[in-house]
């Protein structure tokens, strides 16, 4: 299991953090056609479920939207949700290991990510951001924020809930042993986060029925 702990400040803030750890077999044992067919079904189902979609009704008071608004940011899952369901953006077909949590985000609207555990250096510490700290993000230089939710290993920051993943441990095409963080925010239920864990695990099993999967909730 991932060696991960949460510092006292984050504990006091009442922010939960979950993860799904997956050991995928080699791609020869994957079933990408089944996974992408499942993705198409999920998107069709969501389009029907939200055929009268109203952003304010669905996301206006969503705990994640409120959290990101404090940082003058837009909740990224909302943008993904709208672009895939209503704006014609195709579901990505590149690295299915990273697309498992993307699909789970669409289904549950809970923020997730992907990190390659073989690239993590030592144990992971979850902490509450105290200042602007620069780190190499997967899309260029990024930084943490005060009161952000931050993960770090012996090599430095590996993710910020607000800024995203670093460029060292983010998912790569060769990633096989990964963890999917499930980010919590204040006033969000553990049950909803556990549903997101189960959803991501179910999609991982569609992609790779022989995958080894484990859960943690902190």
Buried (B, 14 or more C-beta within 10 A) or exposed (E): EBEBEBEEBBBEBEBBBBBBBBBBEEBEEBBBEEBBEBBEEBBEEBEEEBEEBEEEEBBEEBBBBBBBEEBEEEBBBBEBBBEBBEEEEEBBEEBBBBBBBBBBBBBBBBBBBBBBBEBBEEEBBBBBBEEEBEBEBBEEEBBBBEBBBBBBBEBEBBBBBBBBBBBBBBBBEEBBBBBBBBBBBEEBEEEBBBBBBBBBBBBBBBBBEEBEBEBBEB
